[in-house]
Each structure stands twice: as structure tokens, then as C-alpha cells.
Amino acid sequence: MPPVRKAIIPAAGFGTRFLPIAKAVPKEMLPIVDRPVIDYVVEEAAASGITDILIVISRDKRAIEEFFHSHPSLEAALRSKGKSSELAIVSAPNQRARLHFTWQQEMLGLGDAVLLGRTFAGNDPCAVLLGDTIVTSSDPANPVTAQLCAAFNSHGGSAVALEEVPEDKVSRYGIADATPIGDRTWRVHQWVEKPSRESAPSRMAIASRYVFSPAIFECLAATPKGLGGEIQLTDAMRLLASREPMFGVQFNGTRHDIGNPAGFIKANLEFALQRPEMADSIRHTINSLAGS
């Protein structure tokens, strides 16, 4: 297999948990401090060695495509005023990687969105990063997607990010039926979608990042529509695991789920506290609110 240089970022869903704002603003474009969620995702991919990224959007999410295009008039105005730092900030998003866009015509699920990248990926391995989830690494020099790429290269099979979740929350996730093989790596035998607490084979949950062999697309094409008339990525992963080796990586880092308002607010606070210019003010506000 060649090295992993391509990634698909699904970002076409309705974002119903963010209504009514999601009627006008894609949830992937909601700001975490002063950058949209999806910019952090693209940054992670690029920092992991990805050079080409396909972002799957819908007709109502052109704002995502616009964000990653250059803005000549704004850039010229900043340049003429000598605002070099602002110019660098504005120019950065469309310089991280070669970006491509395609539309998901119908909301047929995450599996369908990934399947739209079949021609883009060709016979190459491909990473998949969910566009509404930021995953930070405890080692900034080794992003989570890079950890999966390393596992893919060393073990010769698709790799999925795993995180250990509390026993009472396993029913919210796809859970790995897997055997640990050392160094925070698991050999996955099967995937169980949202099991009951009693039937869950483990507490290791899928965590929004994947690196797949090209065989995932054949499995997606063979996957019938499931719950809600959608093609479920987990169903295709179950088929893939029965055909070739698949691995899970219990990554070193933190998953920030921006797909719901509470997670969005929490992520904003966490990222704001990492900014020296505002950390003291934010910390004072949090303490004041908590005290009242």
C-alpha cells in the first residue's frame, strides 16, 4: 500500500441538534473561539501528511467551500494596510492541502457520504475525519490521524480511532469487539452498533477518525440501507472486518464532540483557556458564573 495521502471529510448533514442556527450556518462552520470547526479538522489532516482532501457538502453548505477559497479583495486590503498577521490568518485555510468538494444530493447517511469519495480515493488508502468533531492529540507533533496512519502502515490493515467510554454510555456508540495486541492497539474482530450495557463486547468506542484500505468502498457499495433509510458506515466496517485485518488505536488525546450544543460550548471554553491573551478573562468569567 502507498502512504496515506488522501482524506474524506463528510460535512453534509442537516445538523438538526443545532436548529434553528443550522438553517443558515453549517454546524461545521460554527466557531471554536475564532476558527470554524472544520478548519481544525483540515489542519489535523494536513499535519498528518494528507495532501488531498475531499470535503462532502450539500447544496445548503456552500459556506464551507467559500471559507476555503481565497478572498482576493480582502487579502489585497490587508496587504495594502500592512496587516501581515491578519493576512496570514486569512490565507492559511486554503494553503493547508489541495481541497476538493462534492455534493451529497440526498441525505443517505455517513456511509453514502464516504462512498462519494470512491473515485477520489481510487486504489489508494484513505483517511476519513468527521467534519463536526475536533480530536486533539496529547502530542501536537503526532496528531490522531497520524497515529492511525502509522498503525495502518505497520499492521497492514484499516485502522480506527478508539476511546474508552463509561459502561453506562456504550449504547451511544459503535463498540469494538477486539483483542488488545499491545501498544494501545487492538485487533478488531467485529463492530457492534450501539449495544446494550449488558451485551457490549468492550468499552472501546469509535472516535470519529478512520484510515481505510480501498476495500471499504466495495463494502459500502454492498451495504444495504439500514436505520432511517441510510447507509451506515459501521455496517460496511463490519463487512470489511470479515474480509481483511482491521485494527483499533486507543489514541492519545481528547475527542471534542461539536455535534451538540453542550459539547460546542465546552469546546469553546477549553480552547479559549489555551489562548494566553484571553485565558485569564475566561477563567475569571467561569469562576464568577460558578460562584453565582
Secondary structure, DSSP 8 states (H G I E B T S, - for coil): -----EEEEE--S--GGGTTGGGTS-GGGSEETTEEHHHHHHHHHHHTT--EEEEEE-TT-HHHHHHHS--HHHHHHHHHTT-HHHHHHHHSGGGSSEEEEEE-SS---HHHHHHTTHHHHTTS-EEEE-TTEEEEESSTTS-HHHHHHHHHHHHSSEEEEEEE--GGGGGGSEEEEEEEEETTEEEEEEEEES--TTT-S-SEEEEEEEEE-THHHHHHHT----GGG---HHHHHHHHHHHS-EEEEE-SEEEEE-SSHHHHHHHHHHHHTT-TTTHHHHHHHHHHHHH-
